[in-house]
């Protein structure tokens, strides 16, 4: 093995290089795990809150954009309760998009069930 390669391996595997590298990798892994956990919380909250609103919106007397306002209020409260921090604007936007998609899929399924199979 060439001497320059031996020296490069010694430098790369030295404590002065390996310790910070391990710290960076562990930090990255923790950040990714936290991001994954936050995304799972968002997904769970969206489904639960949309279902809750769909069950109660008539008795509350709300429709249209008022339902989304109620969703965002409940989402923010529940997010803070579960994670101890406010959602970021990106997380709020992602939750809004997921909620709208969830409602649209539910409506399409309901329409398909009422229409029945094609003749």
Biopython code that builds the backbone (N, CA, C, O; Angstrom):
import numpy as np
from Bio.PDB.StructureBuilder import StructureBuilder

atoms = [
    (1, "UNK", "N", (0.855, -1.165, 0.000)),
    (1, "UNK", "CA", (0.000, 0.000, 0.000)),
    (1, "UNK", "C", (0.909, 1.238, 0.000)),
    (1, "UNK", "O", (1.883, 1.291, 0.752)),
    (2, "UNK", "N", (0.594, 2.230, -0.840)),
    (2, "UNK", "CA", (1.440, 3.433, -0.895)),
    (2, "UNK", "C", (1.443, 4.168, 0.449)),
    (2, "UNK", "O", (0.462, 4.145, 1.192)),
    (3, "UNK", "N", (2.560, 4.813, 0.734)),
    (3, "UNK", "CA", (2.708, 5.488, 2.029)),
    (3, "UNK", "C", (1.711, 6.639, 2.185)),
    (3, "UNK", "O", (1.260, 6.906, 3.299)),
    (4, "UNK", "N", (1.360, 7.321, 1.098)),
    (4, "UNK", "CA", (0.400, 8.423, 1.216)),
    (4, "UNK", "C", (-0.979, 7.910, 1.631)),
    (4, "UNK", "O", (-1.705, 8.594, 2.353)),
    (5, "UNK", "N", (-1.342, 6.702, 1.174)),
    (5, "UNK", "CA", (-2.621, 6.106, 1.536)),
    (5, "UNK", "C", (-2.616, 5.681, 2.997)),
    (5, "UNK", "O", (-3.610, 5.856, 3.702)),
    (6, "UNK", "N", (-1.494, 5.120, 3.453)),
    (6, "UNK", "CA", (-1.365, 4.728, 4.860)),
    (6, "UNK", "C", (-1.518, 5.963, 5.742)),
    (6, "UNK", "O", (-2.231, 5.929, 6.745)),
    (7, "UNK", "N", (-0.848, 7.057, 5.368)),
    (7, "UNK", "CA", (-0.948, 8.292, 6.145)),
    (7, "UNK", "C", (-2.372, 8.852, 6.132)),
    (7, "UNK", "O", (-2.859, 9.337, 7.153)),
    (8, "UNK", "N", (-3.033, 8.786, 4.988)),
    (8, "UNK", "CA", (-4.408, 9.281, 4.886)),
    (8, "UNK", "C", (-5.340, 8.474, 5.781)),
    (8, "UNK", "O", (-6.206, 9.042, 6.447)),
    (9, "UNK", "N", (-5.167, 7.153, 5.803)),
    (9, "UNK", "CA", (-5.992, 6.296, 6.657)),
    (9, "UNK", "C", (-5.731, 6.611, 8.123)),
    (9, "UNK", "O", (-6.672, 6.664, 8.914)),
    (10, "UNK", "N", (-4.466, 6.821, 8.503)),
    (10, "UNK", "CA", (-4.136, 7.159, 9.892)),
    (10, "UNK", "C", (-4.791, 8.476, 10.300)),
    (10, "UNK", "O", (-5.306, 8.596, 11.411)),
    (11, "UNK", "N", (-4.771, 9.456, 9.409)),
    (11, "UNK", "CA", (-5.365, 10.760, 9.726)),
    (11, "UNK", "C", (-6.881, 10.643, 9.847)),
    (11, "UNK", "O", (-7.480, 11.161, 10.789)),
    (12, "UNK", "N", (-7.488, 9.963, 8.891)),
    (12, "UNK", "CA", (-8.945, 9.829, 8.894)),
    (12, "UNK", "C", (-9.434, 9.049, 10.106)),
    (12, "UNK", "O", (-10.483, 9.373, 10.662)),
    (13, "UNK", "N", (-8.696, 8.031, 10.524)),
    (13, "UNK", "CA", (-9.128, 7.208, 11.656)),
    (13, "UNK", "C", (-8.617, 7.727, 12.996)),
    (13, "UNK", "O", (-8.830, 7.075, 14.018)),
    (14, "UNK", "N", (-7.958, 8.863, 13.023)),
    (14, "UNK", "CA", (-7.466, 9.410, 14.293)),
    (14, "UNK", "C", (-8.639, 9.930, 15.121)),
    (14, "UNK", "O", (-9.693, 10.267, 14.582)),
    (15, "UNK", "N", (-8.440, 9.989, 16.440)),
    (15, "UNK", "CA", (-9.490, 10.463, 17.348)),
    (15, "UNK", "C", (-9.928, 11.886, 17.018)),
    (15, "UNK", "O", (-11.107, 12.218, 17.142)),
    (16, "UNK", "N", (-9.001, 12.715, 16.605)),
    (16, "UNK", "CA", (-9.320, 14.108, 16.280)),
    (16, "UNK", "C", (-10.284, 14.253, 15.124)),
    (16, "UNK", "O", (-10.992, 15.257, 15.037)),
    (17, "UNK", "N", (-10.331, 13.280, 14.237)),
    (17, "UNK", "CA", (-11.248, 13.314, 13.098)),
    (17, "UNK", "C", (-12.483, 12.465, 13.383)),
    (17, "UNK", "O", (-13.599, 12.874, 13.061)),
    (18, "UNK", "N", (-12.301, 11.306, 13.973)),
    (18, "UNK", "CA", (-13.411, 10.372, 14.172)),
    (18, "UNK", "C", (-14.442, 10.882, 15.178)),
    (18, "UNK", "O", (-15.643, 10.741, 14.951)),
    (19, "UNK", "N", (-13.988, 11.474, 16.289)),
    (19, "UNK", "CA", (-14.944, 11.928, 17.301)),
    (19, "UNK", "C", (-15.918, 12.971, 16.751)),
    (19, "UNK", "O", (-17.127, 12.812, 16.918)),
    (20, "UNK", "N", (-15.432, 14.034, 16.099)),
    (20, "UNK", "CA", (-16.396, 14.991, 15.532)),
    (20, "UNK", "C", (-17.276, 14.368, 14.448)),
    (20, "UNK", "O", (-18.448, 14.723, 14.319)),
    (21, "UNK", "N", (-16.720, 13.450, 13.677)),
    (21, "UNK", "CA", (-17.498, 12.790, 12.641)),
    (21, "UNK", "C", (-18.631, 11.971, 13.255)),
    (21, "UNK", "O", (-19.756, 12.000, 12.756)),
    (22, "UNK", "N", (-18.346, 11.248, 14.325)),
    (22, "UNK", "CA", (-19.373, 10.461, 15.011)),
    (22, "UNK", "C", (-20.441, 11.389, 15.586)),
    (22, "UNK", "O", (-21.632, 11.094, 15.493)),
    (23, "UNK", "N", (-20.022, 12.508, 16.182)),
    (23, "UNK", "CA", (-20.976, 13.467, 16.744)),
    (23, "UNK", "C", (-21.892, 14.013, 15.648)),
    (23, "UNK", "O", (-23.102, 14.122, 15.847)),
    (24, "UNK", "N", (-21.327, 14.352, 14.507)),
    (24, "UNK", "CA", (-22.123, 14.869, 13.390)),
    (24, "UNK", "C", (-23.110, 13.810, 12.906)),
    (24, "UNK", "O", (-24.278, 14.116, 12.668)),
    (25, "UNK", "N", (-22.655, 12.582, 12.760)),
    (25, "UNK", "CA", (-23.540, 11.512, 12.283)),
    (25, "UNK", "C", (-24.659, 11.215, 13.273)),
    (25, "UNK", "O", (-25.803, 11.009, 12.867)),
    (26, "UNK", "N", (-24.346, 11.189, 14.563)),
    (26, "UNK", "CA", (-25.380, 10.953, 15.581)),
    (26, "UNK", "C", (-26.376, 12.112, 15.581)),
    (26, "UNK", "O", (-27.584, 11.892, 15.664)),
    (27, "UNK", "N", (-25.875, 13.343, 15.487)),
    (27, "UNK", "CA", (-26.762, 14.506, 15.425)),
    (27, "UNK", "C", (-27.690, 14.450, 14.230)),
    (27, "UNK", "O", (-28.876, 14.760, 14.343)),
    (28, "UNK", "N", (-27.159, 14.056, 13.088)),
    (28, "UNK", "CA", (-27.965, 13.932, 11.881)),
    (28, "UNK", "C", (-29.046, 12.859, 12.060)),
    (28, "UNK", "O", (-30.200, 13.063, 11.682)),
    (29, "UNK", "N", (-28.665, 11.721, 12.638)),
    (29, "UNK", "CA", (-29.628, 10.633, 12.848)),
    (29, "UNK", "C", (-30.742, 11.062, 13.800)),
    (29, "UNK", "O", (-31.912, 10.761, 13.565)),
    (30, "UNK", "N", (-30.381, 11.762, 14.867)),
    (30, "UNK", "CA", (-31.387, 12.230, 15.827)),
    (30, "UNK", "C", (-32.330, 13.226, 15.155)),
    (30, "UNK", "O", (-33.542, 13.171, 15.366)),
    (31, "UNK", "N", (-31.787, 14.130, 14.352)),
    (31, "UNK", "CA", (-32.607, 15.112, 13.645)),
    (31, "UNK", "C", (-33.585, 14.421, 12.694)),
    (31, "UNK", "O", (-34.751, 14.808, 12.610)),
    (32, "UNK", "N", (-33.111, 13.406, 11.984)),
    (32, "UNK", "CA", (-33.984, 12.681, 11.060)),
    (32, "UNK", "C", (-35.080, 11.932, 11.809)),
    (32, "UNK", "O", (-36.227, 11.895, 11.363)),
    (33, "UNK", "N", (-34.732, 11.339, 12.939)),
    (33, "UNK", "CA", (-35.717, 10.629, 13.754)),
    (33, "UNK", "C", (-36.767, 11.599, 14.277)),
    (33, "UNK", "O", (-37.960, 11.294, 14.259)),
    (34, "UNK", "N", (-36.331, 12.767, 14.743)),
    (34, "UNK", "CA", (-37.252, 13.781, 15.241)),
    (34, "UNK", "C", (-38.175, 14.263, 14.127)),
    (34, "UNK", "O", (-39.374, 14.433, 14.346)),
    (35, "UNK", "N", (-37.630, 14.483, 12.943)),
    (35, "UNK", "CA", (-38.438, 14.924, 11.802)),
    (35, "UNK", "C", (-39.474, 13.860, 11.453)),
    (35, "UNK", "O", (-40.628, 14.182, 11.169)),
    (36, "UNK", "N", (-39.067, 12.605, 11.474)),
    (36, "UNK", "CA", (-39.985, 11.510, 11.174)),
    (36, "UNK", "C", (-41.102, 11.449, 12.216)),
    (36, "UNK", "O", (-42.265, 11.237, 11.875)),
    (37, "UNK", "N", (-40.742, 11.635, 13.482)),
    (37, "UNK", "CA", (-41.736, 11.618, 14.563)),
    (37, "UNK", "C", (-42.730, 12.769, 14.385)),
    (37, "UNK", "O", (-43.936, 12.572, 14.532)),
    (38, "UNK", "N", (-42.233, 13.961, 14.070)),
    (38, "UNK", "CA", (-43.110, 15.117, 13.873)),
    (38, "UNK", "C", (-44.062, 14.867, 12.706)),
    (38, "UNK", "O", (-45.238, 15.223, 12.786)),
    (39, "UNK", "N", (-43.570, 14.258, 11.621)),
    (39, "UNK", "CA", (-44.428, 13.969, 10.473)),
    (39, "UNK", "C", (-45.509, 12.953, 10.836)),
    (39, "UNK", "O", (-46.646, 13.060, 10.376)),
    (40, "UNK", "N", (-45.156, 11.977, 11.655)),
    (40, "UNK", "CA", (-46.141, 10.988, 12.086)),
    (40, "UNK", "C", (-47.207, 11.641, 12.960)),
    (40, "UNK", "O", (-48.393, 11.338, 12.827)),
    (41, "UNK", "N", (-46.788, 12.535, 13.850)),
    (41, "UNK", "CA", (-47.744, 13.256, 14.695)),
    (41, "UNK", "C", (-48.678, 14.088, 13.821)),
    (41, "UNK", "O", (-49.887, 14.105, 14.054)),
    (42, "UNK", "N", (-48.138, 14.773, 12.824)),
    (42, "UNK", "CA", (-48.961, 15.583, 11.923)),
    (42, "UNK", "C", (-49.995, 14.706, 11.224)),
    (42, "UNK", "O", (-51.174, 15.056, 11.175)),
    (43, "UNK", "N", (-49.565, 13.578, 10.687)),
    (43, "UNK", "CA", (-50.492, 12.686, 9.979)),
    (43, "UNK", "C", (-51.594, 12.182, 10.900)),
    (43, "UNK", "O", (-52.766, 12.171, 10.525)),
    (44, "UNK", "N", (-51.221, 11.769, 12.097)),
    (44, "UNK", "CA", (-52.215, 11.279, 13.057)),
    (44, "UNK", "C", (-53.200, 12.376, 13.445)),
    (44, "UNK", "O", (-54.408, 12.144, 13.504)),
    (45, "UNK", "N", (-52.678, 13.570, 13.709)),
    (45, "UNK", "CA", (-53.542, 14.680, 14.102)),
    (45, "UNK", "C", (-54.510, 15.063, 12.993)),
    (45, "UNK", "O", (-55.681, 15.333, 13.260)),
    (46, "UNK", "N", (-54.039, 15.090, 11.767)),
    (46, "UNK", "CA", (-54.898, 15.476, 10.645)),
    (46, "UNK", "C", (-56.113, 14.559, 10.580)),
    (46, "UNK", "O", (-57.247, 15.032, 10.502)),
    (47, "UNK", "N", (-55.883, 13.271, 10.612)),
    (47, "UNK", "CA", (-56.995, 12.316, 10.511)),
    (47, "UNK", "C", (-57.953, 12.477, 11.684)),
    (47, "UNK", "O", (-59.167, 12.545, 11.493)),
    (48, "UNK", "N", (-57.409, 12.538, 12.894)),
    (48, "UNK", "CA", (-58.259, 12.647, 14.083)),
    (48, "UNK", "C", (-59.071, 13.941, 14.089)),
    (48, "UNK", "O", (-60.268, 13.921, 14.377)),
    (49, "UNK", "N", (-58.431, 15.054, 13.775)),
    (49, "UNK", "CA", (-59.120, 16.344, 13.839)),
    (49, "UNK", "C", (-60.150, 16.476, 12.721)),
    (49, "UNK", "O", (-61.249, 16.979, 12.955)),
    (50, "UNK", "N", (-59.813, 16.034, 11.514)),
    (50, "UNK", "CA", (-60.786, 16.106, 10.412)),
    (50, "UNK", "C", (-62.009, 15.254, 10.748)),
    (50, "UNK", "O", (-63.140, 15.699, 10.553)),
    (51, "UNK", "N", (-61.801, 14.046, 11.246)),
    (51, "UNK", "CA", (-62.934, 13.199, 11.629)),
    (51, "UNK", "C", (-63.778, 13.865, 12.713)),
    (51, "UNK", "O", (-65.007, 13.835, 12.652)),
    (52, "UNK", "N", (-63.125, 14.461, 13.696)),
    (52, "UNK", "CA", (-63.820, 15.138, 14.791)),
    (52, "UNK", "C", (-64.665, 16.296, 14.260)),
    (52, "UNK", "O", (-65.822, 16.456, 14.647)),
    (53, "UNK", "N", (-64.088, 17.093, 13.382)),
    (53, "UNK", "CA", (-64.823, 18.235, 12.820)),
    (53, "UNK", "C", (-65.982, 17.755, 11.956)),
    (53, "UNK", "O", (-67.076, 18.317, 12.022)),
    (54, "UNK", "N", (-65.758, 16.726, 11.151)),
    (54, "UNK", "CA", (-66.830, 16.215, 10.293)),
    (54, "UNK", "C", (-67.995, 15.664, 11.118)),
    (54, "UNK", "O", (-69.141, 15.704, 10.670)),
    (55, "UNK", "N", (-67.717, 15.158, 12.301)),
    (55, "UNK", "CA", (-68.786, 14.648, 13.163)),
    (55, "UNK", "C", (-69.575, 15.772, 13.829)),
    (55, "UNK", "O", (-70.753, 15.593, 14.139)),
    (56, "UNK", "N", (-68.948, 16.927, 14.056)),
    (56, "UNK", "CA", (-69.573, 17.961, 14.889)),
    (56, "UNK", "C", (-69.846, 19.293, 14.202)),
    (56, "UNK", "O", (-70.422, 20.184, 14.826)),
    (57, "UNK", "N", (-69.455, 19.464, 12.944)),
    (57, "UNK", "CA", (-69.570, 20.793, 12.335)),
    (57, "UNK", "C", (-71.007, 21.292, 12.259)),
    (57, "UNK", "O", (-71.241, 22.495, 12.377)),
    (58, "UNK", "N", (-71.968, 20.405, 12.066)),
    (58, "UNK", "CA", (-73.360, 20.843, 11.973)),
    (58, "UNK", "C", (-73.863, 21.366, 13.310)),
    (58, "UNK", "O", (-74.534, 22.397, 13.362)),
    (59, "UNK", "N", (-73.544, 20.662, 14.391)),
    (59, "UNK", "CA", (-73.999, 21.140, 15.706)),
    (59, "UNK", "C", (-73.286, 22.432, 16.105)),
    (59, "UNK", "O", (-73.829, 23.227, 16.872)),
    (60, "UNK", "N", (-72.077, 22.645, 15.591)),
    (60, "UNK", "CA", (-71.364, 23.903, 15.849)),
    (60, "UNK", "C", (-71.863, 25.011, 14.937)),
    (60, "UNK", "O", (-71.622, 26.189, 15.203)),
    (61, "UNK", "N", (-72.554, 24.648, 13.864)),
    (61, "UNK", "CA", (-73.067, 25.630, 12.918)),
    (61, "UNK", "C", (-71.995, 26.252, 12.041)),
    (61, "UNK", "O", (-72.066, 27.434, 11.707)),
    (62, "UNK", "N", (-70.997, 25.451, 11.668)),
    (62, "UNK", "CA", (-69.932, 25.985, 10.812)),
    (62, "UNK", "C", (-69.923, 25.241, 9.486)),
    (62, "UNK", "O", (-70.318, 24.078, 9.401)),
    (63, "UNK", "N", (-69.464, 25.936, 8.458)),
    (63, "UNK", "CA", (-69.353, 25.363, 7.114)),
    (63, "UNK", "C", (-68.165, 25.995, 6.412)),
    (63, "UNK", "O", (-67.638, 27.017, 6.853)),
    (64, "UNK", "N", (-67.745, 25.372, 5.304)),
    (64, "UNK", "CA", (-66.720, 25.933, 4.429)),
    (64, "UNK", "C", (-65.428, 26.311, 5.130)),
    (64, "UNK", "O", (-64.812, 25.497, 5.818)),
    (65, "UNK", "N", (-65.030, 27.566, 4.939)),
    (65, "UNK", "CA", (-63.736, 28.016, 5.467)),
    (65, "UNK", "C", (-63.709, 28.028, 6.991)),
    (65, "UNK", "O", (-62.635, 27.959, 7.590)),
    (66, "UNK", "N", (-64.870, 28.113, 7.622)),
    (66, "UNK", "CA", (-64.921, 28.074, 9.095)),
    (66, "UNK", "C", (-64.460, 26.712, 9.617)),
    (66, "UNK", "O", (-63.879, 26.615, 10.698)),
    (67, "UNK", "N", (-64.727, 25.660, 8.832)),
    (67, "UNK", "CA", (-64.252, 24.333, 9.227)),
    (67, "UNK", "C", (-62.727, 24.288, 9.201)),
    (67, "UNK", "O", (-62.109, 23.694, 10.084)),
    (68, "UNK", "N", (-62.111, 24.918, 8.184)),
    (68, "UNK", "CA", (-60.651, 24.952, 8.109)),
    (68, "UNK", "C", (-60.077, 25.805, 9.237)),
    (68, "UNK", "O", (-59.037, 25.464, 9.800)),
    (69, "UNK", "N", (-60.740, 26.902, 9.569)),
    (69, "UNK", "CA", (-60.283, 27.723, 10.695)),
    (69, "UNK", "C", (-60.300, 26.908, 11.986)),
    (69, "UNK", "O", (-59.362, 26.968, 12.781)),
    (70, "UNK", "N", (-61.366, 26.152, 12.187)),
    (70, "UNK", "CA", (-61.463, 25.314, 13.388)),
    (70, "UNK", "C", (-60.380, 24.246, 13.365)),
    (70, "UNK", "O", (-59.773, 23.947, 14.393)),
    (71, "UNK", "N", (-60.138, 23.669, 12.185)),
    (71, "UNK", "CA", (-59.091, 22.663, 12.051)),
    (71, "UNK", "C", (-57.741, 23.235, 12.461)),
    (71, "UNK", "O", (-57.022, 22.624, 13.252)),
    (72, "UNK", "N", (-57.391, 24.402, 11.928)),
    (72, "UNK", "CA", (-56.085, 24.993, 12.226)),
    (72, "UNK", "C", (-55.946, 25.328, 13.708)),
    (72, "UNK", "O", (-54.872, 25.161, 14.285)),
    (73, "UNK", "N", (-57.013, 25.794, 14.316)),
    (73, "UNK", "CA", (-56.982, 26.099, 15.755)),
    (73, "UNK", "C", (-56.739, 24.822, 16.559)),
    (73, "UNK", "O", (-55.859, 24.776, 17.419)),
    (74, "UNK", "N", (-57.528, 23.791, 16.269)),
    (74, "UNK", "CA", (-57.379, 22.524, 16.989)),
    (74, "UNK", "C", (-56.026, 21.876, 16.710)),
    (74, "UNK", "O", (-55.410, 21.302, 17.609)),
    (75, "UNK", "N", (-55.569, 21.969, 15.472)),
    (75, "UNK", "CA", (-54.277, 21.391, 15.111)),
    (75, "UNK", "C", (-53.158, 22.041, 15.915)),
    (75, "UNK", "O", (-52.313, 21.345, 16.478)),
    (76, "UNK", "N", (-53.148, 23.364, 15.973)),
    (76, "UNK", "CA", (-52.113, 24.071, 16.727)),
    (76, "UNK", "C", (-52.123, 23.694, 18.198)),
    (76, "UNK", "O", (-51.070, 23.459, 18.792)),
    (77, "UNK", "N", (-53.318, 23.637, 18.791)),
    (77, "UNK", "CA", (-53.432, 23.287, 20.213)),
    (77, "UNK", "C", (-52.929, 21.871, 20.479)),
    (77, "UNK", "O", (-52.146, 21.639, 21.400)),
    (78, "UNK", "N", (-53.387, 20.942, 19.667)),
    (78, "UNK", "CA", (-53.017, 19.536, 19.886)),
    (78, "UNK", "C", (-51.543, 19.290, 19.580)),
    (78, "UNK", "O", (-50.895, 18.501, 20.267)),
    (79, "UNK", "N", (-51.007, 19.952, 18.563)),
    (79, "UNK", "CA", (-49.591, 19.826, 18.226)),
    (79, "UNK", "C", (-48.734, 20.283, 19.410)),
    (79, "UNK", "O", (-47.787, 19.601, 19.801)),
    (80, "UNK", "N", (-49.081, 21.454, 19.978)),
    (80, "UNK", "CA", (-48.345, 21.963, 21.148)),
    (80, "UNK", "C", (-48.458, 20.999, 22.322)),
    (80, "UNK", "O", (-47.485, 20.770, 23.040)),
    (81, "UNK", "N", (-49.644, 20.436, 22.515)),
    (81, "UNK", "CA", (-49.839, 19.512, 23.634)),
    (81, "UNK", "C", (-48.981, 18.257, 23.474)),
    (81, "UNK", "O", (-48.399, 17.775, 24.446)),
    (82, "UNK", "N", (-48.902, 17.731, 22.261)),
    (82, "UNK", "CA", (-48.159, 16.478, 22.046)),
    (82, "UNK", "C", (-46.657, 16.669, 21.954)),
    (82, "UNK", "O", (-45.897, 15.831, 22.438)),
    (83, "UNK", "N", (-46.215, 17.766, 21.336)),
    (83, "UNK", "CA", (-44.781, 17.938, 21.095)),
    (83, "UNK", "C", (-44.146, 19.048, 21.918)),
    (83, "UNK", "O", (-42.922, 19.186, 21.922)),
    (84, "UNK", "N", (-44.951, 19.838, 22.612)),
    (84, "UNK", "CA", (-44.396, 20.884, 23.458)),
    (84, "UNK", "C", (-43.825, 22.065, 22.702)),
    (84, "UNK", "O", (-43.064, 22.847, 23.272)),
    (85, "UNK", "N", (-44.171, 22.214, 21.440)),
    (85, "UNK", "CA", (-43.679, 23.330, 20.630)),
    (85, "UNK", "C", (-44.742, 23.689, 19.602)),
    (85, "UNK", "O", (-45.592, 22.869, 19.256)),
    (86, "UNK", "N", (-44.681, 24.915, 19.124)),
    (86, "UNK", "CA", (-45.601, 25.336, 18.074)),
    (86, "UNK", "C", (-45.187, 24.717, 16.744)),
    (86, "UNK", "O", (-43.996, 24.532, 16.491)),
    (87, "UNK", "N", (-46.162, 24.395, 15.889)),
    (87, "UNK", "CA", (-45.803, 23.896, 14.554)),
    (87, "UNK", "C", (-45.207, 25.024, 13.721)),
    (87, "UNK", "O", (-45.569, 26.189, 13.883)),
    (88, "UNK", "N", (-44.300, 24.666, 12.836)),
    (88, "UNK", "CA", (-43.729, 25.654, 11.917)),
    (88, "UNK", "C", (-44.760, 25.969, 10.832)),
    (88, "UNK", "O", (-45.750, 25.254, 10.683)),
    (89, "UNK", "N", (-44.524, 27.028, 10.088)),
    (89, "UNK", "CA", (-45.428, 27.370, 8.987)),
    (89, "UNK", "C", (-45.476, 26.249, 7.952)),
    (89, "UNK", "O", (-46.529, 25.982, 7.373)),
    (90, "UNK", "N", (-44.337, 25.595, 7.720)),
    (90, "UNK", "CA", (-44.307, 24.481, 6.768)),
    (90, "UNK", "C", (-45.159, 23.321, 7.276)),
    (90, "UNK", "O", (-45.855, 22.673, 6.493)),
    (91, "UNK", "N", (-45.110, 23.055, 8.580)),
    (91, "UNK", "CA", (-45.909, 21.968, 9.151)),
    (91, "UNK", "C", (-47.398, 22.306, 9.104)),
    (91, "UNK", "O", (-48.227, 21.433, 8.846)),
    (92, "UNK", "N", (-47.734, 23.557, 9.350)),
    (92, "UNK", "CA", (-49.135, 23.978, 9.259)),
    (92, "UNK", "C", (-49.634, 23.829, 7.823)),
    (92, "UNK", "O", (-50.738, 23.336, 7.592)),
    (93, "UNK", "N", (-48.824, 24.253, 6.868)),
    (93, "UNK", "CA", (-49.210, 24.132, 5.455)),
    (93, "UNK", "C", (-49.352, 22.665, 5.054)),
    (93, "UNK", "O", (-50.287, 22.306, 4.338)),
    (94, "UNK", "N", (-48.434, 21.819, 5.508)),
    (94, "UNK", "CA", (-48.521, 20.383, 5.207)),
    (94, "UNK", "C", (-49.791, 19.794, 5.807)),
    (94, "UNK", "O", (-50.463, 18.987, 5.165)),
    (95, "UNK", "N", (-50.123, 20.188, 7.027)),
    (95, "UNK", "CA", (-51.336, 19.687, 7.678)),
    (95, "UNK", "C", (-52.577, 20.140, 6.920)),
    (95, "UNK", "O", (-53.520, 19.367, 6.750)),
    (96, "UNK", "N", (-52.581, 21.387, 6.464)),
    (96, "UNK", "CA", (-53.723, 21.913, 5.707)),
    (96, "UNK", "C", (-53.917, 21.108, 4.416)),
    (96, "UNK", "O", (-55.038, 20.725, 4.080)),
    (97, "UNK", "N", (-52.836, 20.858, 3.709)),
    (97, "UNK", "CA", (-52.914, 20.106, 2.452)),
    (97, "UNK", "C", (-53.381, 18.675, 2.712)),
    (97, "UNK", "O", (-54.224, 18.152, 1.982)),
    (98, "UNK", "N", (-52.835, 18.046, 3.746)),
    (98, "UNK", "CA", (-53.251, 16.673, 4.074)),
    (98, "UNK", "C", (-54.722, 16.631, 4.457)),
    (98, "UNK", "O", (-55.439, 15.710, 4.067)),
    (99, "UNK", "N", (-55.179, 17.620, 5.218)),
    (99, "UNK", "CA", (-56.583, 17.656, 5.633)),
    (99, "UNK", "C", (-57.499, 17.798, 4.422)),
    (99, "UNK", "O", (-58.503, 17.094, 4.313)),
    (100, "UNK", "N", (-57.156, 18.702, 3.519)),
    (100, "UNK", "CA", (-57.978, 18.883, 2.319)),
    (100, "UNK", "C", (-57.995, 17.618, 1.471)),
    (100, "UNK", "O", (-59.038, 17.239, 0.937)),
    (101, "UNK", "N", (-56.850, 16.968, 1.346)),
    (101, "UNK", "CA", (-56.786, 15.715, 0.599)),
    (101, "UNK", "C", (-57.607, 14.614, 1.252)),
    (101, "UNK", "O", (-58.295, 13.854, 0.571)),
    (102, "UNK", "N", (-57.530, 14.534, 2.570)),
    (102, "UNK", "CA", (-58.282, 13.519, 3.310)),
    (102, "UNK", "C", (-59.785, 13.720, 3.112)),
    (102, "UNK", "O", (-60.519, 12.757, 2.889)),
    (103, "UNK", "N", (-60.238, 14.967, 3.193)),
    (103, "UNK", "CA", (-61.657, 15.267, 3.009)),
    (103, "UNK", "C", (-62.092, 14.925, 1.585)),
    (103, "UNK", "O", (-63.162, 14.348, 1.389)),
    (104, "UNK", "N", (-61.277, 15.272, 0.594)),
    (104, "UNK", "CA", (-61.630, 14.975, -0.796)),
    (104, "UNK", "C", (-61.715, 13.473, -1.049)),
    (104, "UNK", "O", (-62.628, 13.007, -1.730)),
    (105, "UNK", "N", (-60.764, 12.714, -0.503)),
    (105, "UNK", "CA", (-60.811, 11.250, -0.672)),
    (105, "UNK", "C", (-62.061, 10.672, -0.013)),
    (105, "UNK", "O", (-62.707, 9.786, -0.572)),
    (106, "UNK", "N", (-62.399, 11.167, 1.164)),
    (106, "UNK", "CA", (-63.589, 10.678, 1.864)),
    (106, "UNK", "C", (-64.846, 10.992, 1.058)),
    (106, "UNK", "O", (-65.751, 10.161, 0.974)),
    (107, "UNK", "N", (-64.911, 12.174, 0.468)),
    (107, "UNK", "CA", (-66.076, 12.541, -0.347)),
    (107, "UNK", "C", (-66.182, 11.661, -1.583)),
    (107, "UNK", "O", (-67.271, 11.212, -1.940)),
    (108, "UNK", "N", (-65.046, 11.414, -2.239)),
    (108, "UNK", "CA", (-65.068, 10.547, -3.428)),
    (108, "UNK", "C", (-65.520, 9.137, -3.062)),
    (108, "UNK", "O", (-66.303, 8.525, -3.789)),
    (109, "UNK", "N", (-65.034, 8.627, -1.947)),
    (109, "UNK", "CA", (-65.449, 7.289, -1.521)),
    (109, "UNK", "C", (-66.943, 7.261, -1.232)),
    (109, "UNK", "O", (-67.634, 6.310, -1.596)),
    (110, "UNK", "N", (-67.435, 8.299, -0.582)),
    (110, "UNK", "CA", (-68.855, 8.360, -0.260)),
    (110, "UNK", "C", (-69.691, 8.440, -1.538)),
    (110, "UNK", "O", (-70.741, 7.805, -1.640)),
    (111, "UNK", "N", (-69.224, 9.219, -2.505)),
    (111, "UNK", "CA", (-69.931, 9.323, -3.788)),
    (111, "UNK", "C", (-69.951, 7.974, -4.492)),
    (111, "UNK", "O", (-70.980, 7.578, -5.041)),
    (112, "UNK", "N", (-68.831, 7.266, -4.482)),
    (112, "UNK", "CA", (-68.762, 5.957, -5.130)),
    (112, "UNK", "C", (-69.676, 4.956, -4.447)),
    (112, "UNK", "O", (-70.264, 4.102, -5.109)),
    (113, "UNK", "N", (-69.802, 5.051, -3.134)),
    (113, "UNK", "CA", (-70.666, 4.123, -2.408)),
    (113, "UNK", "C", (-72.133, 4.407, -2.698)),
    (113, "UNK", "O", (-72.927, 3.473, -2.807)),
    (114, "UNK", "N", (-72.509, 5.677, -2.826)),
    (114, "UNK", "CA", (-73.908, 6.001, -3.083)),
    (114, "UNK", "C", (-74.299, 5.704, -4.525)),
    (114, "UNK", "O", (-75.449, 5.362, -4.801)),
    (115, "UNK", "N", (-73.346, 5.835, -5.444)),
    (115, "UNK", "CA", (-73.642, 5.554, -6.850)),
    (115, "UNK", "C", (-73.660, 4.061, -7.131)),
    (115, "UNK", "O", (-74.349, 3.605, -8.044)),
    (116, "UNK", "N", (-72.912, 3.306, -6.357)),
    (116, "UNK", "CA", (-72.846, 1.873, -6.564)),
    (116, "UNK", "C", (-71.899, 1.509, -7.684)),
    (116, "UNK", "O", (-71.317, 2.391, -8.317)),
    (117, "UNK", "N", (-71.734, 0.219, -7.941)),
    (117, "UNK", "CA", (-70.826, -0.213, -9.009)),
    (117, "UNK", "C", (-71.407, 0.139, -10.372)),
    (117, "UNK", "O", (-72.624, 0.217, -10.537)),
    (118, "UNK", "N", (-70.523, 0.351, -11.352)),
    (118, "UNK", "CA", (-71.011, 0.662, -12.706)),
    (118, "UNK", "C", (-71.821, -0.489, -13.281)),
    (118, "UNK", "O", (-71.533, -1.659, -13.027)),
    (119, "UNK", "N", (-72.824, -0.145, -14.049)),
    (119, "UNK", "CA", (-73.715, -1.169, -14.622)),
    (119, "UNK", "C", (-73.126, -1.786, -15.858)),
    (119, "UNK", "O", (-73.742, -2.663, -16.464)),
]
sb = StructureBuilder()
sb.init_structure("model")
sb.init_model(0)
sb.init_chain("A")
sb.init_seg("    ")
for serial, (resi, resn, name, xyz) in enumerate(atoms, 1):
    if name == "N":
        sb.init_residue(resn, " ", resi, " ")
    sb.init_atom(name, np.array(xyz, "f"), 0.0, 1.0, " ", f" {name:<3s}", serial, name[0])
structure = sb.get_structure()
